[in-house]
C-alpha cells in the first residue's frame, strides 16, 4: 500500500465527510464540553469549508490494488490580525483598541483526522509537513495550533518540527437545563440594521443601554457626522483620522440629549489660539458640559435661551491654555455657549 497527498476540491466533499464525522466523534469523546448536533450534515459542512477563502484541505490517499481511497485529511486556514486595507478610516481607531499586540499573519489548523488503520507516523508527518509548507507559502508570521491533551504523539512531532508549547487550555463543563432563561451572550450585530448614511462617513447613533438605533422626533435615525471646517473639508487628527464629536448624555438617565429643535447636542471641539485641534496623547479634546445641582440632582446647565452650556479652558496671564502636570487642559467652572 502506498500513500500520496493532494489538495482537496469541492468534488471531494462526499468522501471527506465521513472522515470529518470521525474527527468530530473522537473530539466529543475526549472533551465533555463538546456535544455533537444530531443529524448534522457533514458533507455540506465540508463543502462550505472548501469554498471559503483562505481555507484549504489536504487529503491523504491510499493506493492498493489499483484502488485509491481518501483515508485522512487536514483542514488549515489563514488570517491577518491587521485591519484590511479598505477598512473605512472611522473604524481604524476602534480596531486599534481591540488588541495591544502587534498584528500577526496567522496560519492555523481547523482539524486533522486519519482513519485509525492508517495512522502510521509517516502519514501524520506527511499531512503536517504539507500544512507547514502551505503556511510558508502564505508567508505567515506565526502558526497557532490547539492540540488535545491526549495527543502526545502529535505534541512530540510538533516539538521536533520546531514548535514550542505556549499555553495550556483547561476546560470545565457545566450542564445547563434546557429552556433555561439564561442571560444573552450574543454580541450586538449592528451591521444587520445599519441604515444608509446620508453623507460619507456618517455613523448611526445607538442607545448605550440597548445598542438599538436612536431616532429623532421625526422618527428618522440619528447620525454622527465627522467634523468639517467652513469649507466642508474634513478636520483630521495628527494621525490623519476624521474627528467625530462627543454627544451629550443626561447625567441622570444616560440618554442622549437633544435640543428644542430635535438636534443632537454635542460637545464643541477644543482648539488652541492658532485654531489647531488640541490633542493629548493622540486623543482630541472637547469642552466638557457644565453641570449644576437642581433639587438635589446633577443636571446639565442651560442659559436663559435654553442652550446647553460648556466649560471653557483656564488661561494664564499670557492667554495660553493652562495644563495639568499630565498635559491635559484645565477647564473653568464657568460656562460658555
C-alpha positions in Angstrom: 0.0 0.0 0.0 1.3 3.4 -0.9 0.2 6.8 0.3 0.0 10.2 -1.5 -1.5 13.5 -0.7 -3.1 16.3 -2.7 -5.2 19.5 -2.3 -8.9 18.7 -1.9 -11.5 20.1 -4.3 -15.2 20.7 -3.6 -15.9 17.4 -5.5 -14.2 15.6 -2.7 -16.8 16.7 -0.1 -18.7 13.5 -0.1 -15.6 11.4 0.5 -14.2 13.7 3.2 -17.5 14.0 5.1 -17.2 10.6 6.9 -13.6 11.5 7.9 -14.8 14.8 9.5 -17.6 12.9 11.2 -15.0 10.6 12.7 -12.9 13.6 13.8 -15.9 15.2 15.5 -16.8 12.0 17.2 -13.3 11.5 18.6 -13.2 15.1 19.7 -16.5 14.8 21.6 -15.3 11.5 23.3 -12.4 13.3 25.0 -14.0 16.6 25.7 -17.3 16.5 27.6 -18.0 20.2 26.7 -18.3 19.3 23.0 -21.8 17.9 22.2 -22.5 16.7 18.7 -25.5 18.0 16.9 -28.0 15.3 15.9 -28.2 14.6 12.1 -25.5 17.1 11.3 -24.8 17.5 7.6 -21.0 16.9 7.4 -21.0 16.9 3.6 -22.5 20.3 3.5 -20.1 21.5 6.2 -17.0 20.2 4.3 -18.2 21.7 1.1 -18.6 25.1 2.9 -15.1 24.9 4.3 -13.6 24.0 0.9 -15.3 27.0 -0.7 -14.2 29.5 2.0 -11.4 31.9 1.1 -8.0 31.3 2.7 -9.2 27.8 3.8 -7.5 24.7 2.4 -7.9 20.9 2.9 -5.2 18.4 2.0 -6.2 14.8 1.8 -4.2 11.6 2.4 -4.9 8.9 -0.2 -4.1 5.2 0.0 -3.5 3.2 -3.2 -3.9 -0.6 -3.2 -4.8 -3.0 -6.0 -5.3 0.0 -8.4 -7.9 1.4 -6.0 -7.5 4.9 -4.4 -9.3 5.8 -1.2 -9.2 9.0 0.8 -8.2 7.9 4.3 -7.2 11.2 6.0 -7.4 15.0 5.8 -6.2 18.2 7.4 -8.0 21.5 7.2 -6.0 24.7 7.5 -6.9 28.4 7.3 -5.2 31.7 7.4 -6.0 35.2 8.6 -4.4 38.6 9.2 -4.7 40.4 12.5 -4.0 43.7 10.8 -7.1 45.7 9.6 -7.9 45.2 5.9 -6.5 48.0 3.7 -10.0 49.1 2.7 -11.3 49.5 6.2 -13.0 52.9 6.5 -10.9 55.4 8.4 -13.6 55.9 11.1 -13.3 52.2 12.1 -9.5 52.2 12.3 -9.2 53.7 15.7 -11.7 51.2 17.1 -9.7 48.4 15.5 -6.6 49.7 17.2 -8.3 49.5 20.6 -9.1 45.8 20.2 -5.6 44.4 20.8 -2.5 45.8 22.5 -0.2 43.5 20.5 1.3 44.0 17.0 -0.8 42.3 14.3 0.4 38.9 13.1 -0.2 36.8 9.9 -1.6 33.6 11.3 -1.9 30.0 10.0 -3.9 27.6 12.0 -5.4 24.1 11.8 -9.2 23.5 11.9 -8.6 19.8 12.4 -6.8 16.7 11.2 -8.1 13.2 11.0 -6.7 9.9 9.7 -8.5 6.6 9.9 -7.1 4.5 12.7 -5.7 1.7 10.5 -3.7 4.3 8.5 -2.2 6.3 11.4 1.4 5.5 10.7 3.7 8.3 11.9 4.9 8.9 8.4 1.3 9.6 7.2 0.8 12.1 10.1 4.1 13.7 9.2 3.2 13.9 5.6 0.0 15.9 6.3 1.7 18.1 8.9 4.6 18.9 6.6 2.2 19.8 3.8 0.3 22.2 6.0 3.6 23.8 7.2 4.7 24.2 3.6 1.5 25.9 2.7 1.9 28.3 5.7 5.3 29.2 4.5 4.0 29.8 1.0 1.4 32.2 2.5 4.2 34.0 4.3 2.7 33.7 7.8 4.5 35.1 10.8 3.1 32.6 13.2 1.3 29.2 13.2 -1.1 28.7 16.2 -2.3 25.2 17.0 -4.6 23.8 19.6 -3.7 20.2 20.4 -5.8 17.8 22.5 -4.2 16.8 25.8 -4.1 13.1 25.0 -2.4 13.6 21.6 1.1 13.0 23.0 2.4 11.8 19.6 1.3 14.9 17.8 2.8 17.1 20.6 6.1 15.3 20.2 6.0 15.6 16.4 5.4 19.4 16.6 8.3 19.8 19.1 10.6 18.0 16.6 9.4 20.4 13.9 10.4 23.5 16.0 7.1 24.3 17.7 7.1 25.3 21.3 4.2 25.0 23.8 3.0 28.5 24.7 -0.3 27.9 26.6 -2.3 25.1 28.2 -6.1 25.2 27.9 -8.2 24.0 30.8 -11.9 23.3 30.4 -14.7 22.7 32.9 -18.2 21.8 31.7 -21.5 22.9 33.3 -24.7 21.2 32.4 -27.5 23.8 31.7 -31.1 22.8 31.8 -33.0 23.1 28.5 -35.3 26.1 28.2 -33.3 28.0 30.9 -33.8 31.7 30.7 -30.1 32.5 30.7 -28.7 36.0 30.0 -27.8 36.5 26.4 -24.1 36.2 25.5 -24.6 37.2 21.9 -22.8 40.4 21.0 -24.8 43.0 19.1 -24.7 42.8 15.3 -25.1 46.5 14.2 -24.2 45.6 10.6 -27.6 43.9 10.3 -29.7 47.1 10.7 -27.4 49.9 9.6 -29.4 52.5 7.7 -28.0 54.1 4.6 -25.8 57.1 5.7 -26.9 60.4 4.3 -23.3 61.5 3.9 -20.0 59.6 3.6 -18.5 58.8 7.0 -21.8 59.3 8.9 -22.2 56.8 11.8 -25.7 55.9 13.1 -26.2 56.7 16.8 -27.2 53.9 19.1 -28.7 53.7 22.6 -25.8 53.0 25.0 -28.1 50.7 27.1 -29.7 48.6 24.3 -27.5 49.2 21.3 -30.6 50.0 19.3 -30.7 52.8 16.7 -31.7 56.2 18.1 -34.4 58.1 16.2 -35.2 61.8 16.4 -38.6 63.5 16.9 -39.3 63.0 13.1 -38.8 59.2 13.5 -35.6 59.3 11.5 -32.3 57.6 12.5 -29.8 60.0 14.1 -26.3 60.1 12.7 -23.0 61.5 14.0 -21.0 63.3 11.3 -17.2 63.8 11.1 -16.3 67.4 11.9 -15.6 69.7 8.9 -14.3 73.2 8.6 -16.1 76.2 7.0 -15.2 74.8 3.5 -16.8 71.5 4.3 -13.4 69.8 4.4 -12.8 67.1 7.0 -10.8 68.2 10.1 -8.4 65.4 10.9 -6.3 64.4 13.8 -2.5 64.3 13.8 -2.8 60.6 12.7 -4.9 61.8 9.7 -8.1 60.3 11.1 -11.5 62.0 10.9 -12.9 63.5 14.2 -16.3 62.7 15.5 -18.0 64.9 18.1 -18.9 63.6 21.5 -22.7 63.6 22.0 -24.0 64.8 25.4 -25.7 62.4 27.8 -28.2 63.2 30.5 -26.3 62.6 33.9 -29.4 61.0 35.4 -30.7 58.8 32.6 -27.5 58.5 30.5 -29.8 59.1 27.4 -28.5 61.2 24.5 -29.5 64.8 24.7 -31.4 66.7 22.0 -32.2 70.4 21.9 -35.6 72.0 21.4 -35.3 71.6 17.6 -34.6 67.9 17.9 -31.0 68.2 17.1 -28.4 66.1 18.8 -26.3 68.2 21.3 -22.5 67.6 21.0 -19.5 68.9 22.9 -17.6 71.6 21.0 -14.0 70.7 20.0 -11.2 72.3 21.8 -8.8 74.5 19.7 -5.7 76.4 20.7 -5.1 80.1 20.0 -3.9 79.3 16.5 -7.1 77.4 15.7 -5.4 74.0 15.8 -7.1 71.0 17.2 -6.0 70.3 20.8 -4.8 66.7 21.3 -3.5 64.9 24.3 -1.6 61.7 23.6 -3.3 61.5 20.2 -6.8 62.0 21.7 -8.8 65.0 20.6 -10.1 67.1 23.5 -13.6 68.6 23.8 -15.2 71.2 26.0 -17.0 69.3 28.8 -20.6 70.2 29.6 -21.4 72.5 32.5 -23.5 71.0 35.4 -25.4 72.3 38.3 -27.3 70.9 41.3 -31.1 71.2 41.0 -33.5 69.7 43.5 -30.6 67.6 44.8 -29.7 66.2 41.4 -26.9 66.9 39.0 -28.3 68.3 35.8 -27.0 69.9 32.6 -26.8 73.6 32.7 -28.6 75.9 30.2 -28.7 79.6 29.5 -31.8 81.7 29.5 -32.5 80.8 25.9 -32.3 77.1 26.6 -28.9 76.5 25.1 -26.7 73.9 26.8 -23.5 75.3 28.3 -20.0 74.0 28.1 -16.9 74.9 30.2 -14.1 77.0 28.8 -10.4 76.4 29.5 -8.3 78.1 32.1 -5.7 80.5 30.7 -2.6 82.1 32.1 -1.7 85.8 32.1 -0.4 85.4 28.5 -3.6 83.8 27.4 -2.1 80.3 27.0 -4.2 77.3 27.9 -3.3 76.0 31.4 -2.3 72.4 31.5 -2.3 69.8 34.3 1.0 68.0 35.1 -0.2 65.2 32.8 -0.6 67.7 29.9 -4.4 67.8 30.0 -6.2 71.1 29.6 -7.8 72.5 32.8 -11.3 73.8 32.4 -13.0 76.6 34.3 -16.2 76.2 36.3 -18.0 79.0 34.5 -19.6 78.2 31.1 -19.7 79.2 27.5 -22.5 78.7 25.0 
